[in-house]
Amino acid sequence: MTDAERLARLRLIRTPHVGPVSWHQLMARFGSGEAALAALPDLVLRGGAGRARIAPAEIAEREIERVAALGARHVFSDEPDYSPLMREVEGAPPVVIVRGDTAMLRRPCVAIVGARNASAVACRFARQMAADLAARDVTVVSGLARGVDTAAHVGALGGRTAAVIASGIDIAFPPENAALQEKLGADQLLIAEQPPGTEPLARHFPSRNRIIAGLSHGTLVIEAAPKSGSLITARRAGDYGREVMAVPGSPLDPRAQGCNLLIREGATLIQTVDDVLEALGPIDARMVREPARAYVPTPAVPDAGEGERRHIVELLGPTPVAIDELVRQSGCTAATVQLVLLELELAGRVERHAGAKISRL
């Protein structure tokens, strides 16, 4: 990949209203970041907005320089260092910033997540489970948060562990984990989707959680409240067809209610590392993945007529609707619906949601 193409791809994902799904659609349609950037103004205009606010080259160049100065690098979704498991996920990050050994993502991976205010027993269990998995040649993935996440990373230091953070790769959060984050970046693997300097805002954590689930063959939850981020991670894992596991707890402890709920909904009950390995089955047979492929331009979809575009827009509302349902109700081809939705998203008129759903803003 040329430097010019890397710069164009980074500008594309840093452009307002270009999300992971639309980025992949643009790359599939035009075959390169440079071609997609050139086509963006017309697509935005057809979506009903005015001038496209494309991320300036200077901003992308400064980001590349900053990342290199931090000892990190950008990895795009079709490059060999990108996680083969993550590549299969709908809306996978077009680019991640990594520091450390990405080879560990080509080994069996298990996510361990749980409560930030975890009990001492839960932290001890997470630390021991991570150590046992690491000893079995499994990469432990977590989010470097307080409580269970921290215990899991510490437990796996004797083997392999990858941390996915919600901030820029240069921002330590929580602050007390600054030394641990530095150690993971130097000796293990640190992954960030956000550019350097980004503070860990609340809206970034669900995105971080989808990466944790996407990197892993299975997700193990150890203590979690019913509406916690850990349950978001577990449910994303289920959406991706990955194994969901949970450690049961006392019904009198609010921190155990989320895990007990997951088990009631069908998650595998876990008590030992052997339970985890049994639930995952023969991982090695599933490690063979399709190699990364270069984007090839697809035949252009004819522009939607004004009647078709108007009908699709009228079917949209503030409540998220499945894209398949839009195809059925509109009577248009799937390609036409996807093109109209892409134009609307680039114009800032719609918002995408998990589960291939979309709503009008």
TORLO-726803 format. One record per residue (C-alpha): residue in one letter; x, y, z. Coordinates in steps of 0.5 Angstrom, whole numbers, always signed. Layout:
<rs>
<A, <X, Y, Z>> ...
</rs>
This chain:
<rs>
<M, <+0, +0, +0>> <T, <+3, +7, -2>> <D, <+4, +12, +3>> <A, <-1, +16, -1>> <E, <-7, +11, -1>> <R, <-5, +10, +7>> <L, <-6, +18, +8>> <A, <-13, +17, +3>> <R, <-16, +12, +7>> <L, <-14, +15, +14>> <R, <-17, +22, +11>> <L, <-24, +18, +9>> <I, <-25, +15, +16>> <R, <-23, +21, +20>> <T, <-29, +25, +15>> <P, <-35, +27, +19>> <H, <-41, +22, +18>> <V, <-36, +17, +15>> <G, <-37, +11, +20>> <P, <-34, +4, +19>> <V, <-40, +1, +15>> <S, <-40, +7, +10>> <W, <-32, +6, +10>> <H, <-32, -1, +8>> <Q, <-38, +0, +3>> <L, <-34, +6, +0>> <M, <-28, +2, -1>> <A, <-32, -4, -4>> <R, <-35, +1, -9>> <F, <-29, +5, -11>> <G, <-23, +0, -9>> <S, <-19, +5, -6>> <G, <-19, +11, -1>> <E, <-16, +16, -6>> <A, <-22, +14, -11>> <A, <-27, +14, -5>> <L, <-25, +21, -3>> <A, <-25, +24, -10>> <A, <-33, +21, -11>> <L, <-35, +23, -4>> <P, <-37, +30, -6>> <D, <-42, +28, -11>> <L, <-45, +22, -6>> <V, <-46, +27, +0>> <L, <-50, +32, -5>> <R, <-54, +26, -7>> <G, <-56, +25, +0>> <G, <-59, +32, +1>> <A, <-53, +36, +4>> <G, <-48, +41, +1>> <R, <-41, +41, +1>> <A, <-37, +35, +4>> <R, <-33, +37, +10>> <I, <-27, +32, +8>> <A, <-22, +31, +13>> <P, <-16, +35, +11>> <A, <-9, +32, +9>> <E, <-5, +36, +14>> <I, <-9, +33, +20>> <A, <-8, +26, +18>> <E, <-1, +27, +16>> <R, <+0, +30, +24>> <E, <-4, +24, +26>> <I, <+1, +19, +23>> <E, <+7, +23, +25>> <R, <+4, +23, +32>> <V, <+3, +15, +32>> <A, <+10, +14, +30>> <A, <+13, +18, +35>> <L, <+9, +14, +40>> <G, <+12, +7, +38>> <A, <+5, +5, +35>> <R, <+3, +4, +28>> <H, <-4, +4, +24>> <V, <-6, -3, +21>> <F, <-12, -3, +16>> <S, <-17, -8, +16>> <D, <-14, -11, +9>> <E, <-7, -12, +12>> <P, <-4, -18, +15>> <D, <-3, -15, +22>> <Y, <-10, -14, +23>> <S, <-14, -19, +27>> <P, <-17, -25, +22>> <L, <-23, -25, +27>> <M, <-24, -18, +27>> <R, <-24, -18, +20>> <E, <-31, -22, +20>> <V, <-35, -17, +24>> <E, <-40, -13, +21>> <G, <-38, -5, +22>> <A, <-30, -8, +24>> <P, <-26, -2, +25>> <P, <-23, +0, +18>> <V, <-16, +2, +22>> <V, <-14, +1, +29>> <I, <-7, +4, +32>> <V, <-3, -2, +35>> <R, <+3, -2, +40>> <G, <+6, -9, +41>> <D, <+6, -16, +38>> <T, <+0, -17, +33>> <A, <+2, -24, +32>> <M, <-2, -26, +39>> <L, <-9, -24, +35>> <R, <-7, -30, +30>> <R, <-7, -35, +36>> <P, <-14, -37, +40>> <C, <-17, -31, +44>> <V, <-21, -31, +50>> <A, <-24, -24, +53>> <I, <-25, -23, +60>> <V, <-29, -18, +62>> <G, <-33, -16, +69>> <A, <-35, -10, +74>> <R, <-30, -4, +75>> <N, <-32, -5, +82>> <A, <-31, -12, +83>> <S, <-31, -16, +89>> <A, <-24, -19, +92>> <V, <-26, -26, +90>> <A, <-28, -24, +83>> <C, <-21, -20, +82>> <R, <-18, -26, +85>> <F, <-22, -31, +80>> <A, <-20, -27, +74>> <R, <-13, -26, +75>> <Q, <-13, -34, +76>> <M, <-17, -35, +70>> <A, <-13, -31, +66>> <A, <-6, -34, +68>> <D, <-9, -41, +67>> <L, <-11, -39, +60>> <A, <-5, -36, +58>> <A, <-1, -42, +61>> <R, <-5, -46, +55>> <D, <-3, -42, +50>> <V, <-9, -37, +50>> <T, <-9, -30, +49>> <V, <-13, -26, +54>> <V, <-17, -20, +51>> <S, <-20, -15, +56>> <G, <-21, -7, +56>> <L, <-16, -5, +62>> <A, <-21, -2, +66>> <R, <-21, -2, +74>> <G, <-23, -9, +77>> <V, <-24, -15, +73>> <D, <-20, -12, +67>> <T, <-14, -10, +70>> <A, <-14, -17, +74>> <A, <-15, -21, +68>> <H, <-9, -17, +64>> <V, <-4, -18, +71>> <G, <-6, -25, +71>> <A, <-4, -26, +64>> <L, <+3, -23, +64>> <G, <+6, -29, +64>> <G, <+3, -31, +57>> <R, <+0, -26, +52>> <T, <-5, -21, +53>> <A, <-8, -15, +49>> <A, <-12, -9, +52>> <V, <-17, -5, +48>> <I, <-18, +2, +50>> <A, <-23, +7, +49>> <S, <-18, +13, +49>> <G, <-12, +15, +44>> <I, <-6, +10, +45>> <D, <-3, +16, +49>> <I, <-8, +17, +54>> <A, <-8, +13, +60>> <F, <-15, +11, +63>> <P, <-16, +10, +69>> <P, <-10, +14, +71>> <E, <-8, +9, +76>> <N, <-7, +4, +70>> <A, <-1, +8, +67>> <A, <+4, +4, +69>> <L, <+1, -3, +67>> <Q, <-2, +1, +60>> <E, <+6, +2, +59>> <K, <+8, -5, +60>> <L, <+2, -8, +56>> <G, <+5, -3, +50>> <A, <+12, -5, +51>> <D, <+11, -13, +52>> <Q, <+4, -15, +50>> <L, <-1, -11, +45>> <L, <-5, -5, +46>> <I, <-10, -3, +41>> <A, <-14, +4, +40>> <E, <-19, +6, +35>> <Q, <-19, +13, +37>> <P, <-13, +18, +34>> <P, <-8, +20, +39>> <G, <-10, +25, +44>> <T, <-17, +23, +45>> <E, <-20, +23, +52>> <P, <-24, +16, +54>> <L, <-31, +19, +53>> <A, <-37, +15, +55>> <R, <-39, +14, +47>> <H, <-33, +11, +46>> <F, <-34, +5, +51>> <P, <-39, +1, +47>> <S, <-34, +2, +41>> <R, <-29, -1, +45>> <N, <-33, -7, +47>> <R, <-35, -9, +40>> <I, <-27, -10, +39>> <I, <-26, -14, +45>> <A, <-32, -19, +43>> <G, <-30, -18, +35>> <L, <-22, -20, +37>> <S, <-24, -26, +41>> <H, <-27, -33, +40>> <G, <-31, -33, +46>> <T, <-32, -28, +52>> <L, <-32, -29, +59>> <V, <-36, -25, +64>> <I, <-34, -25, +71>> <E, <-39, -20, +76>> <A, <-43, -15, +72>> <A, <-49, -11, +73>> <P, <-55, -12, +69>> <K, <-54, -6, +65>> <S, <-47, -6, +65>> <G, <-42, -5, +59>> <S, <-39, -12, +60>> <L, <-46, -15, +58>> <I, <-46, -10, +52>> <T, <-39, -14, +50>> <A, <-42, -21, +52>> <R, <-48, -19, +47>> <R, <-44, -17, +42>> <A, <-40, -23, +42>> <G, <-47, -27, +41>> <D, <-49, -23, +35>> <Y, <-42, -25, +32>> <G, <-43, -32, +33>> <R, <-38, -33, +39>> <E, <-38, -37, +45>> <V, <-41, -33, +51>> <M, <-39, -35, +58>> <A, <-41, -33, +65>> <V, <-39, -34, +72>> <P, <-45, -35, +77>> <G, <-45, -31, +83>> <S, <-50, -30, +89>> <P, <-57, -28, +87>> <L, <-56, -23, +93>> <D, <-50, -19, +90>> <P, <-52, -14, +85>> <R, <-46, -15, +81>> <A, <-47, -22, +80>> <Q, <-54, -21, +77>> <G, <-52, -20, +70>> <C, <-48, -26, +70>> <N, <-54, -30, +72>> <L, <-58, -27, +67>> <L, <-53, -29, +62>> <I, <-53, -36, +64>> <R, <-61, -36, +64>> <E, <-61, -34, +57>> <G, <-56, -39, +55>> <A, <-49, -37, +56>> <T, <-44, -43, +59>> <L, <-43, -43, +66>> <I, <-36, -43, +68>> <Q, <-32, -45, +74>> <T, <-25, -47, +71>> <V, <-21, -46, +66>> <D, <-23, -53, +63>> <D, <-30, -51, +62>> <V, <-28, -45, +58>> <L, <-23, -50, +53>> <E, <-29, -55, +53>> <A, <-34, -49, +51>> <L, <-30, -47, +46>> <G, <-28, -54, +43>> <P, <-23, -55, +38>> <I, <-20, -48, +37>> <D, <-14, -50, +32>> <A, <-19, -52, +27>> <R, <-22, -45, +27>> <M, <-16, -41, +27>> <V, <-15, -42, +19>> <R, <-18, -36, +16>> <E, <-19, -33, +9>> <P, <-13, -28, +8>> <A, <-14, -21, +7>> <R, <-16, -19, +0>> <A, <-15, -12, -3>> <Y, <-21, -8, -5>> <V, <-23, -9, -12>> <P, <-28, -4, -15>> <T, <-35, -7, -16>> <P, <-39, -5, -22>> <A, <-43, +1, -21>> <V, <-50, +1, -18>> <P, <-54, +5, -22>> <D, <-57, +12, -19>> <A, <-63, +11, -15>> <G, <-69, +15, -18>> <E, <-72, +21, -15>> <G, <-78, +16, -13>> <E, <-74, +11, -10>> <R, <-70, +15, -6>> <R, <-76, +19, -3>> <H, <-80, +12, -2>> <I, <-74, +10, +2>> <V, <-73, +16, +6>> <E, <-81, +16, +8>> <L, <-80, +9, +10>> <L, <-75, +11, +15>> <G, <-76, +14, +22>> <P, <-73, +16, +29>> <T, <-74, +8, +31>> <P, <-68, +4, +28>> <V, <-71, -1, +23>> <A, <-67, -7, +20>> <I, <-64, -6, +13>> <D, <-67, -12, +10>> <E, <-74, -10, +12>> <L, <-73, -3, +8>> <V, <-71, -8, +2>> <R, <-78, -11, +3>> <Q, <-82, -6, +4>> <S, <-79, -1, -1>> <G, <-79, -6, -7>> <C, <-72, -4, -9>> <T, <-66, -8, -10>> <A, <-62, -9, -4>> <A, <-56, -5, -8>> <T, <-60, +1, -9>> <V, <-63, +1, -2>> <Q, <-55, +1, +1>> <L, <-53, +6, -4>> <V, <-59, +11, -2>> <L, <-57, +9, +5>> <L, <-50, +11, +4>> <E, <-51, +17, +1>> <L, <-56, +19, +7>> <E, <-51, +17, +12>> <L, <-45, +21, +9>> <A, <-50, +27, +9>> <G, <-51, +26, +16>> <R, <-59, +25, +15>> <V, <-59, +18, +18>> <E, <-55, +14, +24>> <R, <-53, +6, +24>> <H, <-55, +2, +30>> <A, <-52, -5, +32>> <G, <-56, -11, +28>> <A, <-56, -8, +21>> <K, <-61, -3, +23>> <I, <-62, +5, +21>> <S, <-66, +11, +23>> <R, <-67, +18, +21>> <L, <-64, +24, +25>> 
</rs>
